[in-house]
Amino acid sequence: MIQERFPDTKALIFDCDGTLVDSLALYAVAWPAGLRSTGHAMEASWYLERGGFSGDMLMDAFEQEVGQTLDRAQVMKHVWEAYSAGIDGLTEIAAVTAIARAFHGRLPMAVASSGPSDFVRLSLRSRGLDELFDAIVTIEDVAAAKPAPDLFLEAARRLGVAPQDCLVFEDSLQGVQAAKAAGCHVIDVRELAEEAA
């Protein structure tokens, strides 16, 4: 299907959360846990409406909501504790990971995620996906999160492939916008999931 629709593809780039792994429910528990440490309540629904936001973007929005600057290091420490405690319940998104496994060793592949490196690498490792990829690019590696193109441009650079020859797999509006801004081709994995169903 990929080589039929995108015959000139020379590399594949995957988002992580919501694309390779179904981490939304886990983050929807971890973020409220992190913010409880500051005395604030974040409803899971508030978080879910902002899927695809980087941690900084989420904190910016939440601080604006509560009208207060929070200790982000403290929040992230508690988010990490809750996320890693629930990691055994993380599941992969089979329609996408099947593609990654099928092309492992056939095309260069990278992960490009707005998530923090520790979280992304733990998620991939927990499902045995980390070994499939030639590069893992996270928010610490670039100046700006999606919808800026930085993550995809850096992933393409590390793979040694021009962005226009890369095919990106994404699940969020911000991610799709970022991939297009980088000049990459993009598949919205929500459509893949619908096709698989």
C-alpha positions as CSV (number, residue, x, y, z in Angstrom):
1,M,0.0,0.0,0.0
2,I,2.8,2.5,0.9
3,Q,4.9,1.8,-2.1
4,E,1.9,1.9,-4.4
5,R,0.7,5.3,-3.0
6,F,4.1,6.8,-2.4
7,P,6.5,5.0,-4.8
8,D,9.4,7.4,-4.3
9,T,9.5,7.0,-0.5
10,K,13.1,6.6,0.8
11,A,12.5,6.8,4.6
12,L,9.6,6.4,7.1
13,I,9.1,8.7,10.1
14,F,6.7,7.9,12.9
15,D,5.2,9.9,15.6
16,C,5.1,8.0,18.9
17,D,2.1,8.8,21.1
18,G,-1.2,7.9,19.4
19,T,0.7,6.6,16.4
20,L,2.9,3.7,17.5
21,V,1.6,3.4,21.0
22,D,-1.8,4.1,22.5
23,S,-0.6,6.2,25.4
24,L,-3.4,8.7,25.6
25,A,-5.2,7.0,28.5
26,L,-1.9,6.6,30.4
27,Y,-1.1,10.3,30.0
28,A,-4.7,11.2,31.0
29,V,-3.9,9.6,34.4
30,A,-0.3,10.8,34.6
31,W,-0.8,14.5,33.9
32,P,-3.6,15.0,36.5
33,A,-1.4,13.1,39.0
34,G,1.5,15.5,38.3
35,L,-0.6,18.5,38.7
36,R,-2.2,17.3,42.0
37,S,1.3,17.8,43.4
38,T,0.8,21.5,42.9
39,G,-2.6,21.5,44.5
40,H,-4.4,21.8,41.2
41,A,-6.9,19.5,39.6
42,M,-6.7,18.7,35.9
43,E,-9.7,16.8,34.5
44,A,-8.8,14.0,32.2
45,S,-11.3,15.5,29.6
46,W,-9.3,18.8,29.7
47,Y,-6.2,16.8,28.8
48,L,-7.8,14.7,26.2
49,E,-9.0,17.8,24.3
50,R,-5.4,18.8,23.9
51,G,-4.0,15.6,22.6
52,G,-0.9,16.3,20.4
53,F,0.3,19.2,22.7
54,S,3.9,19.0,23.8
55,G,4.4,19.1,27.6
56,D,5.4,22.8,27.5
57,M,2.4,23.6,25.4
58,L,0.2,21.8,27.9
59,M,1.7,23.5,30.8
60,D,1.4,26.9,29.1
61,A,-2.3,26.3,28.6
62,F,-2.9,25.0,32.1
63,E,-1.0,27.9,33.7
64,Q,-3.1,30.3,31.7
65,E,-6.2,28.4,32.9
66,V,-5.3,28.6,36.6
67,G,-3.6,32.0,36.4
68,Q,-0.5,30.8,38.1
69,T,3.1,29.8,37.3
70,L,3.7,26.2,38.4
71,D,6.9,24.3,39.3
72,R,7.3,22.4,36.1
73,A,10.1,20.2,37.3
74,Q,8.0,19.0,40.2
75,V,5.0,18.4,37.9
76,M,7.1,16.4,35.4
77,K,8.7,14.3,38.2
78,H,5.2,13.2,39.3
79,V,4.0,12.8,35.7
80,W,7.0,10.5,35.1
81,E,6.3,8.5,38.2
82,A,2.7,7.9,37.3
83,Y,3.5,7.2,33.6
84,S,6.2,4.7,34.3
85,A,4.1,3.0,37.0
86,G,1.4,2.3,34.4
87,I,3.7,1.4,31.5
88,D,2.8,-2.3,31.6
89,G,-0.7,-1.4,30.5
90,L,0.6,0.5,27.4
91,T,-0.5,-1.1,24.1
92,E,0.9,-0.6,20.6
93,I,-1.3,0.5,17.7
94,A,-1.1,-2.7,15.6
95,A,-2.1,-1.1,12.2
96,V,1.0,1.2,12.4
97,T,3.5,-1.1,14.2
98,A,2.9,-3.7,11.6
99,I,4.2,-1.3,9.0
100,A,7.2,-0.4,11.1
101,R,8.1,-4.1,11.5
102,A,7.5,-4.8,7.8
103,F,9.9,-2.1,6.7
104,H,12.6,-2.6,9.4
105,G,15.8,-3.2,7.5
106,R,14.2,-2.2,4.2
107,L,14.0,1.5,4.6
108,P,15.6,3.9,7.1
109,M,13.1,4.8,9.8
110,A,12.9,7.3,12.6
111,V,10.6,8.4,15.4
112,A,9.9,12.1,15.7
113,S,7.9,13.0,18.8
114,S,7.0,16.2,20.7
115,G,7.3,14.1,23.9
116,P,10.3,14.1,26.3
117,S,13.0,11.6,25.5
118,D,12.6,9.6,28.7
119,F,8.9,9.1,28.1
120,V,9.3,8.3,24.4
121,R,12.1,5.8,24.9
122,L,10.4,4.1,27.8
123,S,7.2,3.7,25.7
124,L,9.1,2.3,22.7
125,R,11.2,0.0,24.8
126,S,8.2,-1.4,26.7
127,R,6.8,-2.7,23.5
128,G,10.1,-3.8,21.9
129,L,9.8,-1.1,19.2
130,D,12.9,0.9,20.0
131,E,15.2,-1.5,18.0
132,L,13.2,-0.9,14.8
133,F,14.4,2.7,14.4
134,D,17.6,4.2,13.2
135,A,16.9,7.5,15.0
136,I,14.7,8.8,17.8
137,V,14.1,12.6,17.8
138,T,12.3,14.2,20.7
139,I,11.5,17.7,21.9
140,E,14.9,18.1,23.6
141,D,16.6,17.8,20.1
142,V,14.8,20.8,18.5
143,A,13.9,24.4,19.0
144,A,10.1,24.1,18.5
145,A,7.4,21.4,18.9
146,K,4.8,20.5,16.3
147,P,3.1,22.2,14.4
148,A,6.6,23.6,13.6
149,P,8.5,21.3,11.1
150,D,11.6,21.1,13.3
151,L,11.2,17.5,14.5
152,F,10.6,16.1,11.0
153,L,13.4,18.1,9.5
154,E,15.8,16.8,12.1
155,A,14.6,13.2,11.7
156,A,15.2,13.4,7.9
157,R,18.6,14.9,8.5
158,R,19.6,12.1,10.8
159,L,18.4,9.5,8.3
160,G,20.3,11.3,5.5
161,V,17.2,11.5,3.4
162,A,15.6,14.7,1.9
163,P,12.3,15.6,3.7
164,Q,10.3,15.3,0.4
165,D,11.4,11.7,0.2
166,C,10.1,10.9,3.7
167,L,6.7,9.5,4.5
168,V,5.4,10.5,7.9
169,F,2.8,8.6,10.1
170,E,0.9,11.0,12.4
171,D,-2.3,11.0,14.5
172,S,-2.7,14.7,15.4
173,L,-3.6,17.9,13.5
174,Q,-0.4,19.5,14.8
175,G,1.7,16.6,13.6
176,V,0.1,16.5,10.1
177,Q,0.7,20.3,9.8
178,A,4.3,19.9,10.9
179,A,4.9,17.1,8.4
180,K,3.5,19.1,5.6
181,A,5.5,22.2,6.7
182,A,8.6,20.1,6.5
183,G,7.8,19.1,3.0
184,C,7.2,15.4,3.8
185,H,4.4,13.2,2.6
186,V,2.0,12.2,5.5
187,I,-0.5,9.5,6.3
188,D,-3.0,10.2,9.1
189,V,-3.0,7.0,11.0
190,R,-6.6,7.5,12.2
191,E,-7.6,6.6,8.7
192,L,-5.4,3.5,8.8
193,A,-7.2,2.4,12.0
194,E,-10.5,2.9,10.4
195,E,-9.4,0.8,7.4
196,A,-8.2,-1.9,9.7
197,A,-11.5,-1.9,11.5
